[in-house]
């Protein structure tokens, strides 16, 4: 499948979602297609390949049938009388997988702003979508929506690490795997050596949308290095603390790498990853799921990281009131 075919399908799906057209969204789905959103405090329900059924948390629903998800989208105008936009800010495709970075904008019940940032990882077969993984700021979603089971806590019996480590088959993949290895090792010098001098790192910030813009200028005096767009030279100071803050260290590993078919021009690569570690400070188990979107230079250095993960879970484990 060519890049244009994969992107055409993914962008067609997103155009229907942006138009709040439930039937249009459904029309892009292959029979048996699935749609996944991470599950906040209820880590077990967000396992890949598991449909938690009618007891799922909502709207942080885990994996579900895409047709059933489309049914839920039919009522979007009840929740957003003025509609909700889903505006693609950046997109690329690697083989049969597209990566869309998207900005949402709407007023919940006509009153409460909902402005999430998403990374959609969309698998395509033929001219239909077979799988959607929607990474978003779950703390912001849980704060805005009138959901169910959002206070239910659980942990995975075992994080879904790949049976065998991924191997790098390209410059982008190599940069991504070296980055995760340095984070897992808490190796600050190696971590910093992977980046250009002015490289930036963005991660979303929960209830306050102050930090929700990956394209914003880097903060000159960031209050919290874990959120917003900051310089890697500053954020890197935290890397050496990671191993000591987890009882047995933090393990993080990639389970899928999507490199842009036009990587030589764009330098874009997305790595989906999972992590696990028990925090020393409070004994809470950290089991996050991520989509990191990297921009890699021709020389193999990383110039930008955009991190999409389950913020509801992360801020809970780190006890951050964000």
URQUI-V741169 format. One record per backbone hydrogen bond with DSSP energy under -1.0 kcal/mol. NH is the residue of the N-H (numbers start at 0). CO is the residue of the C=O. Records with the same first field share a line. If there is no record, write none. Layout:
NH = CO ; CO
This chain:
5 = 1
6 = 2
7 = 3
8 = 4
9 = 5
10 = 6
11 = 7
12 = 8
13 = 9
14 = 10
15 = 11
16 = 12
17 = 13
18 = 14
19 = 16
20 = 15
24 = 20
25 = 21
26 = 22
27 = 24
28 = 25
29 = 128
32 = 29
33 = 129
34 = 63
35 = 131
36 = 61
41 = 38
42 = 40 ; 153
45 = 42
46 = 43
49 = 46
55 = 52
57 = 147
60 = 58
61 = 36
63 = 34
65 = 32
68 = 64
69 = 65
70 = 66
71 = 67
72 = 68
74 = 71
75 = 72
77 = 74
78 = 74
79 = 75
82 = 79
84 = 104
86 = 102
88 = 100
89 = 100
91 = 98
93 = 96
96 = 93
97 = 121
98 = 91
99 = 119
100 = 89
101 = 117
102 = 86
103 = 115
104 = 84
105 = 113
107 = 111
108 = 78
109 = 106
110 = 107
111 = 107
113 = 105
117 = 101
118 = 134
119 = 99
120 = 132
121 = 97
122 = 130
123 = 95
124 = 127
127 = 124
128 = 27
129 = 122
130 = 122
131 = 33
132 = 120
133 = 35
134 = 118
137 = 135
140 = 136
141 = 137
142 = 138
143 = 139
144 = 140
146 = 144
147 = 57
153 = 40
160 = 158
173 = 169
174 = 170
175 = 171
176 = 172
177 = 173
178 = 174
179 = 175
180 = 176
181 = 177
182 = 178
183 = 179
184 = 180
186 = 181
187 = 185
190 = 186
191 = 187
192 = 188
193 = 190
194 = 191
195 = 301
198 = 195
199 = 302
200 = 229
201 = 304
202 = 227
206 = 321
211 = 208
215 = 212
218 = 228
226 = 223
227 = 202
229 = 200
231 = 198
233 = 230
234 = 230
235 = 231
236 = 233
237 = 234
238 = 235
240 = 237
241 = 238
244 = 240
245 = 242
246 = 277
248 = 245
250 = 275
252 = 273
254 = 271
255 = 271
257 = 269
259 = 267
260 = 92
262 = 259
264 = 261
265 = 261
266 = 262
268 = 293
269 = 257
270 = 291
271 = 255
272 = 289
273 = 252
274 = 287
275 = 250
276 = 285
278 = 283
279 = 244
282 = 278
285 = 276
289 = 272
290 = 307
291 = 270
292 = 305
293 = 268
294 = 303
295 = 266
296 = 300
299 = 296
301 = 193
302 = 294
303 = 294
304 = 199
305 = 292
306 = 201
307 = 290
310 = 308
313 = 309
314 = 310
315 = 311
316 = 312
317 = 313
319 = 314
321 = 319
